[in-house]
């Protein structure tokens, strides 16, 4: 399915320690949920993904080379930003350039197309989210609930990322789990909120990784060209796709 770049958002989290095997899982980003800062002023995104080294061996009898995949490496993601000196996300990004620490990063592709609307959540095992008019979500889509004028049903926490479950998924309702494909979350006491707003990204359109900010440069240009800043973000782990 096509997804536009417009509306995408990039976030920087806190300093992190690289795992010894250079691999991260979704659970490694749970602590970042309250730490993300959007880096505003994003005007151009570099590509993000792994490339594998090619190991090639020539075979005399076959008169041909055979190639196998070697180690994985993520090229640096070259991002262009309009300079915003007081933006908290850009401040943290500039601080990352001056140090040698790795940081947590999150990219929400096409976040401007995220589904958002009022929902109700039942008290049940698992609790059922009802989205009037339909939600358009697939199993695995990340979703956040924000209550207005009260609390969510007991069992759910405002601002926490949950995941749409395949079991019981209908065009207008679903249950959620704490991890993709996990067990449904039971709700107990009913919500006291006047309204609950759900916001959900399409499945597969959120990328998470640990990386280091290698450089910052300012462009030149003609008199009528806007001055921009380029930041090179180098992933040092695998990229978790949610």
Backbone torsions as a table, in degrees:
resi	resn	phi	psi	omega
1	UNK	NA	136.5	-179.2
2	UNK	-71.0	142.2	176.6
3	UNK	-138.1	131.2	-176.5
4	UNK	-80.2	158.0	175.9
5	UNK	-80.5	-35.1	-179.6
6	UNK	-56.1	137.7	-178.1
7	UNK	90.3	-7.3	179.4
8	UNK	-65.1	153.5	-179.3
9	UNK	-132.1	144.4	176.5
10	UNK	-122.6	136.8	-176.4
11	UNK	-125.8	148.3	172.3
12	UNK	-117.2	135.9	179.0
13	UNK	-100.9	-142.9	-178.0
14	UNK	-95.3	174.2	170.5
15	UNK	-62.8	143.9	-179.5
16	UNK	-137.0	156.0	174.1
17	UNK	-93.0	131.3	178.8
18	UNK	-67.7	133.6	173.8
19	UNK	-66.0	150.6	-175.4
20	UNK	-63.2	-28.8	179.2
21	UNK	-94.7	5.3	177.8
22	UNK	58.7	28.3	178.4
23	UNK	-122.1	137.6	177.6
24	UNK	-122.8	157.1	175.4
25	UNK	-124.5	172.2	-179.8
26	UNK	-56.5	-35.3	-178.4
27	UNK	-62.0	-26.3	-179.6
28	UNK	-68.2	-13.0	-176.9
29	UNK	-106.6	2.0	-179.4
30	UNK	-58.9	-42.8	-178.3
31	UNK	-68.9	-14.0	-178.9
32	UNK	-84.4	-9.3	-172.5
33	UNK	-58.1	-31.6	178.7
34	UNK	-98.2	4.4	-174.7
35	UNK	-111.3	-14.5	-174.5
36	UNK	-60.7	135.6	170.9
37	UNK	-119.5	124.2	175.3
38	UNK	-68.7	136.8	174.7
39	UNK	-93.1	102.9	-175.4
40	UNK	-81.1	166.9	179.3
41	UNK	82.6	14.2	-177.9
42	UNK	-69.8	122.2	-178.2
43	UNK	-116.5	-21.6	-179.7
44	UNK	-152.7	130.7	-178.3
45	UNK	-102.8	136.9	170.9
46	UNK	-83.0	165.8	177.5
47	UNK	-68.5	150.2	-179.4
48	UNK	-132.1	122.7	179.2
49	UNK	163.9	172.0	-178.3
50	UNK	-92.6	147.9	168.6
51	UNK	-128.3	142.1	-179.7
52	UNK	-106.4	140.4	175.3
53	UNK	-65.3	144.4	178.8
54	UNK	-97.8	123.5	176.0
55	UNK	-103.3	115.6	-173.8
56	UNK	-115.2	134.7	177.3
57	UNK	-129.1	131.7	177.2
58	UNK	-87.2	137.0	177.1
59	UNK	-112.8	121.1	-174.7
60	UNK	-61.7	-52.3	-174.3
61	UNK	-65.6	-33.0	-178.5
62	UNK	-84.6	-14.3	-177.2
63	UNK	54.3	41.5	-176.3
64	UNK	-152.9	153.4	174.1
65	UNK	-95.6	139.3	172.4
66	UNK	-109.9	141.3	-177.4
67	UNK	-122.6	134.9	174.1
68	UNK	-123.4	160.9	-178.0
69	UNK	-80.3	135.2	177.0
70	UNK	-101.9	-144.6	-176.9
71	UNK	-72.1	152.5	179.5
72	UNK	-89.9	146.4	177.4
73	UNK	-149.3	136.3	176.9
74	UNK	-99.8	117.0	175.6
75	UNK	-60.4	155.6	179.2
76	UNK	-62.5	139.6	178.5
77	UNK	-92.1	109.4	-176.9
78	UNK	-88.8	109.3	-177.0
79	UNK	-112.8	140.4	179.9
80	UNK	-111.1	133.6	-178.7
81	UNK	-129.6	145.8	166.1
82	UNK	-74.6	126.9	-176.5
83	UNK	-61.6	123.4	177.3
84	UNK	-126.6	92.0	-171.2
85	UNK	-58.2	-28.9	-176.1
86	UNK	-103.0	2.5	179.7
87	UNK	-70.9	124.5	-177.2
88	UNK	-58.1	-38.0	179.3
89	UNK	-65.7	-42.7	178.5
90	UNK	-68.9	-33.8	176.8
91	UNK	-61.7	-46.8	179.4
92	UNK	-65.2	-37.5	178.2
93	UNK	-62.4	-42.3	178.5
94	UNK	-66.9	-37.4	176.8
95	UNK	-63.0	-36.1	-179.7
96	UNK	-65.6	-31.1	178.4
97	UNK	-64.2	-39.3	-174.4
98	UNK	-76.4	-18.4	-179.7
99	UNK	-104.0	-173.5	179.4
100	UNK	-119.5	12.5	-176.5
101	UNK	-85.3	153.8	170.4
102	UNK	-85.8	151.1	178.7
103	UNK	-126.3	159.8	172.4
104	UNK	-84.3	140.7	178.4
105	UNK	-130.9	148.7	175.5
106	UNK	-137.4	134.7	174.8
107	UNK	-122.0	124.6	174.9
108	UNK	-107.5	102.9	-177.1
109	UNK	-74.5	131.9	178.0
110	UNK	60.6	34.5	-176.5
111	UNK	-60.5	-21.2	177.4
112	UNK	-66.1	-15.8	179.1
113	UNK	-99.9	10.7	179.3
114	UNK	-62.5	146.1	176.5
115	UNK	-78.3	137.4	179.4
116	UNK	-146.4	137.0	178.5
117	UNK	176.3	169.6	179.6
118	UNK	-74.6	141.5	179.0
119	UNK	-135.8	165.7	168.2
120	UNK	-118.4	150.9	-178.6
121	UNK	-130.1	122.8	-176.5
122	UNK	-80.2	163.8	171.3
123	UNK	-95.5	107.9	-173.5
124	UNK	-166.8	175.2	177.4
125	UNK	-122.9	93.2	0.9
126	UNK	-86.5	164.8	175.0
127	UNK	-66.9	140.3	-177.5
128	UNK	-106.2	126.6	176.1
129	UNK	-91.5	125.1	176.8
130	UNK	-111.0	125.0	-176.4
131	UNK	-115.9	96.9	-176.5
132	UNK	-57.0	136.3	179.1
133	UNK	86.3	-6.5	178.4
134	UNK	97.9	148.5	-176.4
135	UNK	-109.7	-27.2	179.4
136	UNK	68.9	22.2	-176.2
137	UNK	-100.1	154.5	175.7
138	UNK	-107.9	162.8	175.7
139	UNK	-57.7	135.1	-179.5
140	UNK	96.5	-9.5	178.9
141	UNK	-64.1	132.6	176.9
142	UNK	-77.3	139.0	-177.3
143	UNK	-139.7	143.7	179.7
144	UNK	-122.9	141.1	178.0
145	UNK	-115.0	133.2	177.1
146	UNK	-126.0	117.9	178.8
147	UNK	-83.5	148.4	175.1
148	UNK	-119.6	121.8	178.1
149	UNK	76.7	26.6	179.0
150	UNK	164.8	-153.6	-175.0
151	UNK	-118.2	162.7	171.7
152	UNK	-76.8	165.9	172.4
153	UNK	-57.5	146.0	178.1
154	UNK	-59.7	131.4	-175.1
155	UNK	117.3	-20.9	178.3
156	UNK	-118.2	146.2	-178.9
157	UNK	-119.7	131.7	-179.6
158	UNK	-60.2	138.5	176.1
159	UNK	80.1	-5.5	178.9
160	UNK	-83.9	141.7	179.4
161	UNK	-82.3	124.2	173.5
162	UNK	-116.4	174.5	-174.5
163	UNK	-131.9	134.4	179.9
164	UNK	-65.4	131.6	179.9
165	UNK	-91.8	148.1	177.0
166	UNK	-72.3	-36.4	-179.4
167	UNK	-66.1	123.7	177.7
168	UNK	79.1	8.3	-179.0
169	UNK	-72.1	123.4	176.0
170	UNK	-126.3	172.6	179.5
171	UNK	-60.0	-22.3	-176.7
172	UNK	-122.1	-1.6	-177.5
173	UNK	-148.6	159.3	178.7
174	UNK	-167.0	165.2	169.0
175	UNK	-110.9	169.4	-176.5
176	UNK	-128.5	159.4	176.9
177	UNK	-129.9	165.7	-179.7
178	UNK	-77.6	-22.6	178.8
179	UNK	-135.7	155.1	178.8
180	UNK	-57.5	127.6	179.8
181	UNK	76.8	7.9	-177.4
182	UNK	-82.4	-176.6	-179.6
183	UNK	-71.9	149.2	179.2
184	UNK	-66.5	145.9	-178.9
185	UNK	-88.8	127.5	178.1
186	UNK	-82.3	133.5	173.6
187	UNK	-106.7	145.6	-177.5
188	UNK	-116.6	-88.1	-179.3
189	UNK	-67.3	141.6	-177.4
190	UNK	-67.2	156.6	177.0
191	UNK	-65.0	145.4	174.4
192	UNK	-105.1	-4.0	-177.1
193	UNK	-67.3	145.7	174.4
194	UNK	-68.3	-32.0	-179.8
195	UNK	-155.1	147.9	176.6
196	UNK	-120.5	124.4	179.7
197	UNK	-104.9	125.3	177.1
198	UNK	-103.2	139.6	174.8
199	UNK	-128.8	127.2	-173.6
200	UNK	-136.8	131.0	173.1
201	UNK	-85.6	150.2	172.3
202	UNK	-61.3	146.9	178.6
203	UNK	-61.5	138.9	176.7
204	UNK	83.6	4.0	-176.0
205	UNK	-109.3	15.0	174.9
206	UNK	-121.8	126.9	179.3
207	UNK	-115.7	135.6	-179.3
208	UNK	-128.4	139.4	178.8
209	UNK	-163.4	164.2	169.8
210	UNK	-100.5	137.1	-179.5
211	UNK	-157.2	173.1	-178.8
212	UNK	-119.6	143.1	178.3
213	UNK	-91.7	114.3	-171.4
214	UNK	-86.0	-35.9	-172.2
215	UNK	-158.0	164.4	172.4
216	UNK	-140.6	130.5	177.9
217	UNK	-139.6	152.5	178.4
218	UNK	-110.7	136.0	-178.2
219	UNK	-82.7	160.2	170.3
220	UNK	-101.9	-148.0	177.9
221	UNK	137.8	-172.8	179.5
222	UNK	-75.2	173.3	-174.6
223	UNK	-58.3	-36.7	-176.5
224	UNK	-95.9	13.1	176.3
225	UNK	-88.0	138.5	177.3
226	UNK	-76.5	139.6	177.4
227	UNK	-79.5	126.8	-178.2
228	UNK	-123.3	166.0	177.3
229	UNK	-121.7	132.5	178.4
230	UNK	-105.2	127.4	177.7
231	UNK	-117.5	127.8	-179.3
232	UNK	-98.8	114.5	-179.3
233	UNK	-109.1	118.5	-176.5
234	UNK	-105.1	109.6	175.4
235	UNK	-62.9	135.3	178.3
236	UNK	-113.5	4.7	176.9
237	UNK	-132.3	176.9	168.1
238	UNK	-62.7	163.7	179.2
239	UNK	-105.7	120.6	179.7
240	UNK	-86.3	120.6	-179.8
241	UNK	-102.8	125.0	-177.6
242	UNK	-118.4	NA	NA
